[in-house]
Amino acid sequence: MSEQMAMCDLASRGVHPQVASARRLDPYWDGLWASGSTASWVNARTTLRQEASGLVRRPHYLRHSPESAWAEFTKARGWRRRVEMLGALWSWRTLTAQQLAAMTGSPSMAGNASAVHDGMLAGLLDEGVFASGLLRTQLASEATLVRPAAGDVFDKHLAPLLTYPERVLVTGGRAYTTGGAFDRHNLLTAELGLRAAEFTDVGTVLGESLAGLDDLVGTGLGNAPVASRRAGDAVLVRPDGMRVVVEMTASITPFFREKVANWAKVLTEHSMASSGLTVLFVGAPAPDRHTPGEARQFANRMRKAVTAAVREHPGIPGRASADRIGVAMWEDYFPAPGMVSEDFLSLAAWRRDGNGQGGSQWGRAGMLDVFDTPFEPLSSFDAQAIISQSAAIASAPVWLRRGQPELPLHQVAMCQAGLERPLVTVPRDARDRPSHIPGVFRGPGANAKVPLRLRTTPSPDQGS
């Protein structure tokens, strides 16, 4: 049995103390899912319709018009923070207000956040609460959930306002998509990612939208595109560039067994040295619906699914699937509310290796331990590039993005436009106008700073 520690006693890597793991709602242990695994949601349209029908009365902070909400959301003050908020939601799909505040370094988002309410009224976000007859249902409560709204408001109205670095900040430069409405699943995955970013030695953490198969073994590595929509739930990247794809599951179904087999096949096709790819399956059945014995049975069924998959796709030395698949239960890492196991610090998991404890075929190994899971990338594979490049994308928690080299993304946009320097407008000061030709824009000197909206530096924490 590994040692257990209180989260509040562990050293934190940089999350704002007001929204640290020890102070956030626990999506596993806090009894939030008594009515099922989905929350109750509202958007701009349903809010207005429900009020018109007399079902609800909008609180004061939601009583302004969609037009004024749009003006507030797109104003210059706090713009970068709101763009980062959209990026975190695009990547992780569903977040509690507290998780969103932690991701962006903005503790005010965990309360009655005007940015969230304005985004909802403007048609960019949905707001929700956990479904419970006893829970406070005001949208301002700490039980608020946030997700990207379906529709084309972002593409039609907000995207044209974004600079290229800001578009990369939100989506990594790709299409803005919504979906993945599995609330409990998404919140557990996001919580695991946040706790890994706070307590473990990881280089970066990325959400579902950046965990696609093409990102992991296709164009994300400079290879040919992979025509597959399959994706992991999250990716934890070790400082040496090794990837741990997280797959969260609450039930063992034929679909789960198929998913395990698909990952085993991918691992046999892409060696550790060429992809740095490993997979961790985390079992998270509802804790109030099983006994400790049933939890052990759940873990055994997960291991049986992995056993069947690696027998079907065993691979060869260097591409053996069994060496790169781990199995763990949520309670192995977080055995009680506010507690964390020592196993979590190295992502220790059960792995099929033929030399397990007690003569079994399973043994414990740390996915983040360089000795348990060695990784020597090919000389042509810059495995650590993902860490510095992800600093320009709001999918990663803000404290992991700080201190990374700033990517000159503005140069990409300028090259596409055939320019060599950032544009500057003709100065308004009449004393300087004679030196400028009307209609002609001159770039700043070679040592001039890049304009703020073209920079990729993460926002500082609120209150810092």
C-alpha positions, 0 to 999 in steps of 0.5 A: 500500500503506497503512502497517502498524503493530503493535497494541501501538504504537497508542494504546488508547481504554480497553480493560483492558491485560491483554486488549487486542487485541495480547494476545488470541488472533487468531481469524483468524491463530492457526490455530484453525480447522484442524478446521472453523469450529465449536468443541467445546461442553459444557453443564451437562447434557452435562457430567454425562452425560459424567462419568456415562458415564466419558468425562470427569472434571470438574475441581475447579472444576466439581464443585459442584452446579447448585444451589450454582452457581446460588446463587453466580451470583446472589449480590450480590457481583459481580452487576453484572459477571455481568449485563454478561457475559450482555448481551455474550453475548446480543448477540454470540452467541459470544465467547472468554473474552478477548473477554468479559473485554475487553467487560466490563473484567474480565481475570479472565474470561479465565482460570479464571473462576468466574462463567463456570463457575457460569453453565454449571453453572446452565444459563445458558451453554455453554463450548467450546474450539477443536477441535484434537488438539494444543490444551489442552482444559481449560475453564480454558485461554485458548482457552475460548469462551462462548455463551448456553445454549439453553433457558428458564433465563434467562426462567424463573429469572433474568429475575424477579430483574432490575430493569428497568435490568438487563433493559435492560442484558442485552437492551435490554428485548426477548426473550432469544434464543439461536442464531447458532451460527457460531463462527468467524464470530461471533468474527471479527465480535466481534474486529473490533468490539473492535478498532474500539472500541479503535483507531478513532474510533467512538461505539459498537459493537453486536452482531448482536442489536441490528443487526436491520433493524427496529432500523436503519430501523424502530422503532429510528428511530421508524418503523413496524415492519419485519417482517423477521428480517434483521440485520447482524453488527454495527453501528459508529456514528460519533460523528455517528451514521452507522451502518456495518453490518458483514457478515462473509463467508467464502465467496461463495455465492448466499446472499451475493449475495442478501444484498448485493442485499437491502442495496442495496434497503434503502439505496435505500428509506432515504436517508442523511439519514433513516437514516445507514445504510451497509454494509461487507462484509468478506471473511474466508476461512480464511488457511491455505486460500488464496494471495494470488492467491486472496484477490484473486479472492475480493475481485473476486467480492465486488465483482462481487456488489456491482456486480450489486446496485447495478445492480438497485437503483441508487436516486436521488441521495441514495439511491444504493446504490453510494455507501453500500456498501464492500468490504474483506478482513480482510487489508486491515485486519490483514495479519499477526498483531499488525499493523494497517493504516492503512486500518482506522483509517478503515475504508477500503474499495473503493466503486463510484463511477465515478471509481476509480483507473486509470479503473476504477469502484471507488475507496477511501473511508473509511467512518469519514471524514466527508469520504469518507462525508458525513452530514447527518441530517434535523432530525427525526432524532436520529442521535446518540441511539443512542450515549447510549442504548447506554450502558445496554446491555452490547452495547457495550464498557464503555469506550465506555459510560463518560462517557455521560449516565446514562439514568433507566431506573428512571423508566420502570419506576416509571411503569409501576407508577404510582409517582413515586419509588423504593421504600425499605423500612421502616428496621430501626433501631428509632429510625426505625420510629415515623415509618413506617406498617407496610406503607407505603413512602416514597420518598426525598427529591428529591435522594436517590441512585437505588438502585444496582440502578436505575442504569445506570452501567457497572462499573469495570474490575477492578483500577482 
